[in-house]
């Protein structure tokens, strides 16, 4: 539109140059034509530079909630390996269980450090991204201000004109010509300087926007790294918790079994060193939160217990099967006896003394947290009347080479009883 107006003005000036009444306005028209030309150049520069500037970068301060990705196959495999070669906490040597748990505890600590470091790097990257975005905003404001000033200066030059004395430039007066050229040069140089400043600022803006994009990309990469580290940490913690829970069950059984055998006048071979090491490792694992329950097992009343054979007390649901087992063993030349049901009342009393008087302390607190370690009531199959510690000729069956063990190993399953591999004498409805 500006160039069209200038062309129209030039055409009018040319067409009326020879009219006397038009000659007085001819100089003003030509003077304005020059300013129109300058204004067209300045506006063209503004538009051209604006077209070269890239769009504003999209930034993120990292504050939005991030969905945690599902663990990868590699993370799952690593967590499985961290379980200590799939240690069978119910049957492995206590030392093996203790060592596996110690390895997991170390791995969890190392992974927690990695996750913490990644989180710190993410926070720093997010800070850099925010700072870069703020710098872009400041420079954008500077560009907008320079553009506004350049437009205002161009318009003022066009509106005010050079001065009526500029007419002398066209009449050939040397003095007036020099003066008008000087004034025009000052205006033009000011415009040129402002255009140069604007161009340099726009170049700086391009650089800052690129830096802002890079900062956001870096923060996004650190965010992904944090998510991966946290996912790995969660898997390690779950593996640790699972192994610790299985180890606590093993400890519960060991302690309960010791009490049950004491009633038979027998003892488990000493494993105090390994047992103490396991208790120490369990103490390093966060204890599970209270569930609010009052017991870990269903209480068994005396009316649910029957005595079979030579005084073996068992749950009524298995009494007939155990009776047949004892009779068949006797027919095979074996004299089996042992201990079955054990009332949990004594265990509750012991827990109250060693663990505390709260409901949680008595029924839920892990055995390893008590001093001395004490099995939880209701966790033993003996307390349900569904386990038997067998003796042969009055002696606890301690060896798998024992004739009574061999017979039981070949026949007990027919009566619904299964052996706990780590204890040749212990048989129950579920092998625990």
Buried (B, 14 or more C-beta within 10 A) or exposed (E): EBEEBBEEBBEBBEEBEEEEEBEEEBBBBBBBBBBBBBBBBBBEBBEEBEEEBEEEBEBBEBEEEEEEEEBEEEBBEBBEEBBBEEBEBBBBEBBBBBBBBBBBBEBBEEBBEBBEEBBEBBBEBBBBBBEBBEBBBEBBEBBEEBBEEBBEBBBEBBEEEBEEBBBBBBEEBEEBBEBBEEBBEEBBEEBEEBBEBBBEBBEBBBEBBBBBBBBBEBBBEBBBBBBBBBBBBBBBBBBBBBBBBBBBBBBBBBBBBBBBBEEBEBEBEEBEEBBEBBBEBBEBBEBEEEEEEEBBBEEBEEEBBBEBBEEBBBBEBBBEBBBEBBEBBEEEEBBBBBBBBBBBEEBBEBBBEBBBEEBBBBBBBBBBBBEEBBBBBBBBBBBBBBBBBBBBEEEBBBEEEBBBBBBBBEBBEEBBBBBBEBBBBBBBBEBB
